[in-house]
Amino acid sequence: MLDVVKTRKFIDQCWGDEVVPTLVEYIKIPNKSPSFDPDWAAHGYMDEAVALFERWARTKLSSLPVATLDVVKLPGRTPVIVIDVPGEGEDTVLLYGHLDKQPEMVGWTDGYGPWIPRLEGDKLYGRGGADDGYAMFGALSALLALREQGVPHARCIVLIEACEESGSYDLPYYVDHLTQRIGSPSLVVCLDSGCGNYDQLWMTTSLRGIASGTLKVRVLTEGVHSGHASGVVPSSFRILRQLLSRLEDEETGAVHLPELYAQIPAERVTEARGAAAALGDTVFTEYPFPPGVAPMANDLTELVLNRTWRPQLAVTGIGGLPQPIDAGNVLLPFTEAKLSVRLPPTLDAQRAGARLRDLLEKDPPYQARVEYEPGSGAAGWNAPAMSPWLQQSLERASEAAFGAPPAFMGEGGSIPFMAMLGEKFPQAQFVVTGVLGPHSNAHGPNEFLHIPTGKRISVVIAQVLADHHAQSMSRSLRR
């Protein structure tokens, strides 16, 4: 049986002595995901990050007898790290994370930056520490804690990819390449999600899908004097606004297309109510609103459902517009916008992307040249029903690590790997959790890792792995 006090002490020391200093070095590396650095292979930053992770992990293999580590590189694809830790019994556990990063983003506070690690109290600032550099260290520190106490576990495969922030488009090739090695895991642990607060374990029960693309409206072959042309030449920006209004109600933010909605399961509505009750106003106060700005609804449960099960549009980039200081009296030849449409977890993302293209390109105003180029898309994921043993294990683990019961909620982001594994291993149980809590600001400025939560998640994983093995052995004896 796992001694939780010893486990916490071991993981605290491991993180303090080794994990945090290694993450400090990792944050310094600008290993942006391929979508944001097409020349990633030539720049070498991804290889540098992989080498850093590999060096640390290899120092731990001697404490995990017969464990192996391989950096697998298929031609023309981002690498993956595969750590194979033998265990007892016939079951396999797959533990997943990624080490590629989002781009810099503007708005960092003076003295902070994406590649400038800054340790302040319980927080480690910088890009990638929480999303998702800590994952490999959390998984291995949990396994090392089990080994120190002689607590058995199943065979564990730790898989760390380098393409998640680009939609994991390389990962299916690796899953196929490693099929025999991975086998059929009965438990999948993903450490790339969020948490509603830092006071308890948060289990992710669903993830939205995404359909992204670039909408471009062209009305001229070159810019012309606005005084000469306005009133004759339609504004490309105005046409863009019209097209977006086909998709979204500009007053409420509601998406018009009924095809982009899905029935919300009753249990997810119940979870949303519970999450709203646990979080209170944190549901919206976690965001950096300027004074006086209000959220999209007053009902907290509706806000939770908005960000977890309902389609939403975000315009994440604009092209064709000069900076205000550089803007002359010119009617611009084109305007383009990068669109990100979050989709319900159970919706077909590919079909949704095709529907978006039809909607935006059909019958353009003034016969303007309108092109919608679909970008990366990803299917959502809805967790299967949780086995009683896992429910009990998570309750025990959350109380032991956090001193509070677990909470359950969908997440608004996408982890393409989960949908892929859900289809490939329909009988597996899933533990999807993470450290991205209030104000941690993944993908944005001032991103940070809340170190105590990273440690506690590691304790939780150790407990779940121990319980997984115990129920597996019990099941074998009953056969």
C-alpha positions as CSV (number, residue, x, y, z in Angstrom):
1,M,0.0,0.0,0.0
2,L,1.3,3.5,-0.9
3,D,2.4,5.6,2.0
4,V,1.2,9.1,0.9
5,V,3.3,11.0,3.5
6,K,6.4,9.4,2.1
7,T,5.2,9.9,-1.4
8,R,4.7,13.7,-0.9
9,K,8.1,14.0,0.8
10,F,9.8,12.2,-2.0
11,I,8.1,14.2,-4.8
12,D,8.6,17.5,-3.0
13,Q,12.3,16.8,-2.8
14,C,12.6,15.6,-6.4
15,W,10.8,18.6,-7.7
16,G,12.7,21.1,-5.6
17,D,16.1,19.6,-6.3
18,E,15.8,18.6,-9.9
19,V,12.5,19.2,-11.7
20,V,12.1,22.9,-11.2
21,P,15.8,23.7,-12.1
22,T,15.4,21.6,-15.3
23,L,12.2,23.4,-16.2
24,V,14.0,26.7,-15.8
25,E,16.5,25.6,-18.5
26,Y,13.6,24.3,-20.7
27,I,11.8,27.7,-20.6
28,K,14.9,29.4,-22.1
29,I,14.6,27.3,-25.3
30,P,12.3,28.9,-28.0
31,N,11.2,25.5,-29.3
32,K,8.0,26.7,-30.9
33,S,5.6,24.2,-32.5
34,P,6.1,23.7,-36.2
35,S,3.0,25.7,-37.1
36,F,4.7,28.7,-35.6
37,D,8.3,27.9,-36.7
38,P,8.2,26.2,-40.1
39,D,12.0,26.0,-40.0
40,W,12.1,24.3,-36.6
41,A,14.3,21.5,-37.9
42,A,17.0,23.9,-39.1
43,H,16.8,26.1,-36.0
44,G,17.5,23.1,-33.8
45,Y,15.5,24.3,-30.7
46,M,13.2,21.3,-30.7
47,D,16.2,18.9,-30.7
48,E,17.7,21.0,-27.9
49,A,14.6,20.6,-25.7
50,V,14.4,16.9,-26.5
51,A,18.0,16.5,-25.5
52,L,17.4,18.3,-22.2
53,F,14.5,16.1,-21.3
54,E,16.4,13.0,-22.4
55,R,19.4,13.8,-20.2
56,W,17.3,14.3,-17.1
57,A,15.2,11.1,-17.7
58,R,18.3,8.9,-18.4
59,T,19.7,9.8,-15.0
60,K,16.6,8.2,-13.5
61,L,16.6,5.0,-15.5
62,S,19.0,3.3,-13.0
63,S,16.3,3.7,-10.4
64,L,13.8,2.0,-12.7
65,P,15.4,-1.3,-13.6
66,V,15.1,-2.5,-17.2
67,A,13.4,0.8,-18.2
68,T,14.4,2.1,-21.6
69,L,14.3,5.5,-23.3
70,D,14.2,6.1,-27.0
71,V,14.0,9.3,-29.1
72,V,12.1,8.2,-32.2
73,K,12.4,10.3,-35.3
74,L,10.4,9.4,-38.4
75,P,11.6,11.2,-41.6
76,G,10.4,14.7,-41.9
77,R,8.5,14.6,-38.6
78,T,8.9,16.1,-35.1
79,P,10.5,13.7,-32.6
80,V,8.9,11.8,-29.8
81,I,10.3,10.5,-26.5
82,V,9.3,7.0,-25.5
83,I,10.1,5.8,-22.0
84,D,9.2,2.2,-21.3
85,V,9.0,1.3,-17.6
86,P,8.3,-2.5,-17.1
87,G,5.9,-3.4,-14.4
88,E,3.9,-6.3,-13.0
89,G,0.9,-8.0,-14.6
90,E,-0.4,-7.9,-18.1
91,D,-1.9,-4.3,-18.2
92,T,-0.3,-1.3,-19.7
93,V,-0.7,2.4,-18.8
94,L,0.0,5.2,-21.3
95,L,1.1,8.5,-19.8
96,Y,1.1,11.4,-22.3
97,G,2.5,14.9,-22.5
98,H,4.2,17.3,-25.0
99,L,7.2,19.6,-25.1
100,D,6.5,21.9,-28.0
101,K,5.4,25.5,-27.3
102,Q,3.1,28.2,-28.4
103,P,4.7,31.4,-29.9
104,E,5.8,34.4,-27.9
105,M,2.6,36.5,-27.8
106,V,2.7,40.2,-26.9
107,G,1.8,41.8,-23.6
108,W,4.3,40.3,-21.2
109,T,4.9,42.4,-18.1
110,D,8.2,44.2,-18.0
111,G,10.9,41.9,-16.8
112,Y,9.0,38.8,-17.9
113,G,9.1,37.0,-21.2
114,P,8.3,33.7,-22.9
115,W,12.0,32.6,-22.8
116,I,12.8,34.3,-19.5
117,P,12.3,31.9,-16.6
118,R,11.3,33.8,-13.5
119,L,10.6,32.0,-10.2
120,E,8.4,34.0,-7.8
121,G,7.1,32.1,-4.8
122,D,5.1,29.2,-6.0
123,K,5.1,30.3,-9.6
124,L,7.5,29.6,-12.4
125,Y,6.9,32.1,-15.2
126,G,7.7,31.5,-18.9
127,R,6.4,29.7,-21.9
128,G,5.9,25.9,-21.7
129,G,6.5,25.0,-18.1
130,A,2.8,24.4,-17.4
131,D,1.9,23.6,-21.1
132,D,3.2,21.0,-21.1
133,G,6.9,20.7,-20.0
134,Y,6.1,19.5,-16.5
135,A,4.3,16.3,-17.8
136,M,7.3,14.0,-18.3
137,F,8.7,15.0,-14.9
138,G,5.4,14.5,-13.1
139,A,5.0,11.1,-14.6
140,L,8.5,9.9,-13.8
141,S,8.6,11.4,-10.3
142,A,5.4,9.4,-9.6
143,L,6.9,6.2,-10.9
144,L,10.1,6.9,-8.9
145,A,8.1,7.4,-5.7
146,L,6.4,4.1,-6.2
147,R,9.7,2.4,-6.8
148,E,11.2,3.9,-3.7
149,Q,8.5,2.3,-1.6
150,G,8.4,-1.0,-3.5
151,V,4.8,-0.4,-4.6
152,P,4.0,-2.4,-7.7
153,H,2.5,-0.9,-10.9
154,A,1.6,-2.0,-14.4
155,R,3.9,-1.5,-17.3
156,C,4.0,2.2,-18.1
157,I,4.8,3.9,-21.4
158,V,5.6,7.6,-21.1
159,L,5.0,9.3,-24.5
160,I,6.1,12.9,-25.0
161,E,5.4,14.5,-28.4
162,A,6.6,17.7,-30.1
163,C,3.7,18.7,-32.3
164,E,0.7,19.1,-30.0
165,E,0.4,22.9,-30.3
166,S,0.2,22.4,-34.1
167,G,-2.7,19.9,-33.8
168,S,-0.6,16.7,-33.2
169,Y,-0.5,16.1,-37.0
170,D,2.6,13.9,-36.6
171,L,1.3,11.8,-33.7
172,P,-0.9,9.4,-35.7
173,Y,2.2,8.2,-37.6
174,Y,4.0,7.6,-34.4
175,V,1.0,5.8,-32.8
176,D,0.9,3.5,-35.8
177,H,4.7,3.1,-35.8
178,L,4.7,2.2,-32.1
179,T,1.5,0.1,-32.1
180,Q,3.2,-3.2,-31.0
181,R,5.2,-1.4,-28.3
182,I,2.2,0.5,-26.9
183,G,-0.2,-2.4,-27.0
184,S,-3.7,-1.9,-25.6
185,P,-3.5,0.3,-22.5
186,S,-6.2,-0.1,-20.0
187,L,-5.5,3.3,-18.5
188,V,-4.5,6.5,-20.3
189,V,-3.1,9.4,-18.2
190,C,-3.0,12.9,-19.9
191,L,-1.3,15.7,-18.0
192,D,-2.0,18.5,-20.5
193,S,-5.3,19.9,-19.2
194,G,-6.5,22.5,-16.8
195,C,-7.8,23.0,-13.3
196,G,-10.6,25.2,-12.0
197,N,-8.6,26.2,-8.9
198,Y,-5.4,25.1,-7.1
199,D,-7.3,23.7,-4.1
200,Q,-8.4,20.3,-5.4
201,L,-7.9,17.7,-8.1
202,W,-9.8,18.7,-11.3
203,M,-10.6,15.9,-13.7
204,T,-11.3,16.8,-17.3
205,T,-14.4,15.0,-18.6
206,S,-14.6,16.5,-22.1
207,L,-12.6,18.6,-24.6
208,R,-13.9,20.8,-27.3
209,G,-12.9,20.3,-30.9
210,I,-11.6,23.0,-33.2
211,A,-12.0,24.2,-36.8
212,S,-9.6,27.0,-37.8
213,G,-9.0,28.8,-41.0
214,T,-8.1,32.0,-42.7
215,L,-10.8,34.2,-44.3
216,K,-9.6,36.6,-47.0
217,V,-11.6,39.3,-48.7
218,R,-10.1,41.2,-51.7
219,V,-11.7,44.1,-53.5
220,L,-8.8,45.8,-55.2
221,T,-5.4,44.8,-56.7
222,E,-3.8,47.6,-54.8
223,G,-4.7,50.3,-52.3
224,V,-6.2,53.6,-53.5
225,H,-6.9,57.0,-51.9
226,S,-10.0,56.6,-49.6
227,G,-11.3,60.1,-50.5
228,H,-11.3,59.1,-54.2
229,A,-12.6,55.5,-53.8
230,S,-14.9,55.4,-50.7
231,G,-18.5,55.2,-51.7
232,V,-17.6,53.5,-55.0
233,V,-15.3,50.6,-53.8
234,P,-16.8,48.6,-51.0
235,S,-14.6,48.2,-47.9
236,S,-13.0,44.8,-47.6
237,F,-13.3,45.2,-43.8
238,R,-17.0,45.8,-44.0
239,I,-17.5,42.7,-46.2
240,L,-15.5,40.7,-43.7
241,R,-17.8,41.9,-41.0
242,Q,-20.8,40.8,-43.0
243,L,-19.4,37.4,-43.6
244,L,-18.6,36.9,-39.9
245,S,-22.2,37.9,-39.1
246,R,-23.4,34.9,-41.1
247,L,-21.6,32.7,-38.5
248,E,-22.0,34.7,-35.3
249,D,-24.5,37.0,-33.7
250,E,-22.5,40.1,-33.1
251,E,-24.6,41.1,-30.1
252,T,-24.7,37.9,-28.1
253,G,-21.7,35.9,-29.5
254,A,-24.0,32.9,-30.2
255,V,-23.1,30.9,-33.3
256,H,-25.9,30.8,-35.9
257,L,-25.2,27.5,-37.5
258,P,-27.3,24.7,-35.9
259,E,-25.0,22.1,-37.4
260,L,-22.2,23.4,-35.1
261,Y,-24.2,22.4,-31.9
262,A,-24.5,19.0,-30.2
263,Q,-26.8,17.7,-27.5
264,I,-25.1,18.2,-24.1
265,P,-25.3,14.9,-22.0
266,A,-27.2,15.3,-18.8
267,E,-24.2,14.2,-16.7
268,R,-22.1,17.0,-18.2
269,V,-24.8,19.6,-17.3
270,T,-24.7,18.2,-13.7
271,E,-20.9,18.5,-13.6
272,A,-21.1,22.0,-14.9
273,R,-23.5,23.0,-12.1
274,G,-21.1,21.4,-9.6
275,A,-18.1,23.1,-11.1
276,A,-19.9,26.5,-11.0
277,A,-20.8,26.0,-7.4
278,A,-17.2,25.1,-6.5
279,L,-15.7,28.0,-8.4
280,G,-18.2,30.7,-7.8
281,D,-17.2,34.0,-9.5
282,T,-13.8,32.5,-10.3
283,V,-15.6,31.2,-13.4
284,F,-15.1,34.6,-14.9
285,T,-12.8,36.6,-12.4
286,E,-9.8,34.4,-13.4
287,Y,-9.7,36.3,-16.7
288,P,-7.9,39.7,-16.8
289,F,-10.9,41.9,-17.5
290,P,-10.3,45.7,-17.3
291,P,-12.5,47.4,-14.7
292,G,-16.2,47.4,-15.7
293,V,-16.0,44.7,-18.5
294,A,-18.6,42.0,-18.0
295,P,-18.7,38.3,-19.0
296,M,-21.0,37.0,-21.7
297,A,-23.7,35.8,-19.2
298,N,-24.6,36.2,-15.6
299,D,-25.4,32.6,-14.9
300,L,-22.3,30.7,-13.9
301,T,-23.4,27.3,-15.1
302,E,-24.2,28.8,-18.5
303,L,-20.7,30.3,-18.6
304,V,-19.2,26.8,-17.9
305,L,-21.3,25.2,-20.6
306,N,-20.4,28.0,-23.0
307,R,-16.7,27.3,-22.7
308,T,-17.0,23.5,-22.7
309,W,-19.9,22.4,-24.9
310,R,-21.1,25.2,-27.1
311,P,-19.5,26.5,-30.3
312,Q,-17.7,29.8,-30.1
313,L,-15.9,32.0,-32.6
314,A,-12.6,33.8,-31.9
315,V,-10.8,36.1,-34.4
316,T,-7.2,35.4,-33.5
317,G,-5.4,37.4,-36.2
318,I,-5.9,40.2,-38.7
319,G,-4.0,40.8,-41.9
320,G,-4.1,43.6,-44.4
321,L,-4.4,46.4,-41.9
322,P,-1.4,48.6,-41.1
323,Q,-0.6,49.7,-37.5
324,P,-2.6,52.9,-36.7
325,I,0.5,55.0,-36.7
326,D,1.3,53.9,-40.2
327,A,-2.3,54.2,-41.6
328,G,-2.8,56.7,-44.3
329,N,-6.1,57.7,-46.0
330,V,-6.0,54.5,-48.1
331,L,-8.8,52.2,-48.9
332,L,-7.2,48.8,-48.4
333,P,-7.1,46.2,-51.2
334,F,-7.9,43.3,-48.8
335,T,-8.6,42.2,-45.3
336,E,-8.0,38.7,-43.9
337,A,-8.7,37.2,-40.5
338,K,-7.6,34.0,-38.8
339,L,-10.6,32.3,-37.3
340,S,-10.7,29.8,-34.5
341,V,-14.1,28.1,-34.0
342,R,-14.3,25.9,-30.9
343,L,-16.7,22.9,-31.4
344,P,-18.7,20.7,-29.0
345,P,-16.8,17.6,-27.9
346,T,-18.9,15.1,-29.9
347,L,-19.1,17.1,-33.2
348,D,-17.3,16.0,-36.4
349,A,-14.6,18.6,-36.8
350,Q,-13.9,17.8,-40.5
351,R,-17.5,18.2,-41.5
352,A,-17.8,21.4,-39.4
353,G,-14.8,22.9,-41.3
354,A,-16.3,22.1,-44.6
355,R,-19.6,23.7,-43.6
356,L,-17.8,26.8,-42.5
357,R,-16.1,27.1,-45.9
358,D,-19.5,26.8,-47.7
359,L,-21.1,29.4,-45.4
360,L,-18.3,32.0,-45.8
361,E,-17.6,31.7,-49.5
362,K,-21.1,31.4,-50.9
363,D,-22.6,34.5,-52.6
364,P,-20.0,37.0,-51.6
365,P,-21.2,40.6,-51.3
366,Y,-20.4,42.8,-54.3
367,Q,-18.8,39.6,-55.9
368,A,-15.7,40.3,-53.9
369,R,-12.9,37.7,-54.0
370,V,-13.6,35.7,-50.9
371,E,-11.4,32.7,-50.0
372,Y,-11.6,30.6,-46.8
373,E,-8.6,28.4,-46.4
374,P,-9.2,25.8,-43.7
375,G,-6.4,25.4,-41.2
376,S,-5.7,22.8,-38.6
377,G,-8.7,21.1,-37.1
378,A,-9.1,18.6,-34.3
379,A,-11.9,16.4,-33.0
380,G,-13.2,16.9,-29.5
381,W,-13.4,14.2,-26.8
382,N,-16.0,13.0,-24.3
383,A,-14.8,10.8,-21.6
384,P,-16.2,7.3,-21.2
385,A,-18.1,6.3,-18.0
386,M,-15.7,6.1,-15.1
387,S,-15.1,2.7,-13.4
388,P,-15.9,2.5,-9.7
389,W,-12.3,1.7,-8.9
390,L,-11.0,4.8,-10.6
391,Q,-13.7,7.0,-9.0
392,Q,-12.6,5.8,-5.6
393,S,-8.9,6.1,-6.4
394,L,-9.4,9.8,-7.5
395,E,-11.3,10.6,-4.4
396,R,-8.6,9.0,-2.2
397,A,-5.8,10.7,-4.2
398,S,-7.4,14.2,-4.2
399,E,-7.9,14.0,-0.4
400,A,-4.4,12.8,0.1
401,A,-2.7,15.3,-2.2
402,F,-5.0,18.4,-1.9
403,G,-7.0,17.8,1.3
404,A,-10.2,18.2,-0.7
405,P,-12.5,16.0,-2.9
406,P,-12.0,16.0,-6.7
407,A,-14.0,18.1,-9.1
408,F,-15.1,17.3,-12.6
409,M,-15.5,19.6,-15.6
410,G,-15.1,19.8,-19.3
411,E,-12.4,22.0,-20.8
412,G,-12.7,24.4,-23.6
413,G,-9.4,23.6,-25.3
414,S,-8.5,20.7,-27.6
415,I,-6.0,17.9,-27.1
416,P,-6.2,16.0,-30.4
417,F,-4.4,13.0,-28.9
418,M,-7.4,12.2,-26.7
419,A,-9.9,11.8,-29.5
420,M,-7.4,9.6,-31.3
421,L,-6.9,7.4,-28.3
422,G,-10.6,7.3,-27.4
423,E,-11.2,5.8,-30.8
424,K,-8.2,3.5,-30.8
425,F,-8.7,2.2,-27.2
426,P,-12.5,2.3,-26.5
427,Q,-12.2,0.1,-23.4
428,A,-9.5,2.2,-21.7
429,Q,-10.1,4.4,-18.7
430,F,-8.9,8.0,-18.8
431,V,-7.3,10.3,-16.3
432,V,-7.1,13.8,-17.9
433,T,-5.9,16.6,-15.6
434,G,-3.4,19.4,-15.5
435,V,-1.9,22.5,-13.8
436,L,-3.4,25.3,-15.9
437,G,-5.5,27.1,-13.3
438,P,-6.7,30.6,-12.7
439,H,-4.4,33.3,-14.3
440,S,-1.9,30.7,-15.5
441,N,-2.6,32.1,-19.0
442,A,-1.5,29.3,-21.3
443,H,-0.7,30.5,-24.8
444,G,-0.8,34.1,-23.6
445,P,1.5,36.6,-21.8
446,N,2.8,35.9,-18.3
447,E,2.1,32.1,-18.5
448,F,3.1,30.3,-15.3
449,L,3.4,26.9,-13.7
450,H,1.9,26.7,-10.2
451,I,4.6,24.4,-8.7
452,P,2.6,23.1,-5.7
453,T,-0.1,21.9,-8.1
454,G,2.5,20.1,-10.2
455,K,3.8,18.3,-7.2
456,R,0.3,17.3,-6.0
457,I,-0.7,16.1,-9.5
458,S,2.4,13.9,-9.3
459,V,1.2,12.5,-6.0
460,V,-2.2,11.8,-7.5
461,I,-0.7,9.9,-10.4
462,A,1.4,7.7,-8.0
463,Q,-1.8,6.8,-6.1
464,V,-3.8,6.1,-9.3
465,L,-1.0,3.9,-10.7
466,A,-0.9,1.9,-7.4
467,D,-4.7,1.5,-7.3
468,H,-4.8,0.6,-11.0
469,H,-2.4,-2.3,-10.4
470,A,-4.2,-3.5,-7.3
471,Q,-7.6,-3.7,-9.1
472,S,-5.9,-5.3,-12.1
473,M,-4.5,-8.0,-9.9
474,S,-7.8,-8.5,-8.1
475,R,-9.5,-8.8,-11.5
476,S,-7.0,-11.5,-12.6
477,L,-7.6,-13.5,-9.4
478,R,-11.4,-13.5,-10.0
479,R,-11.0,-15.0,-13.5
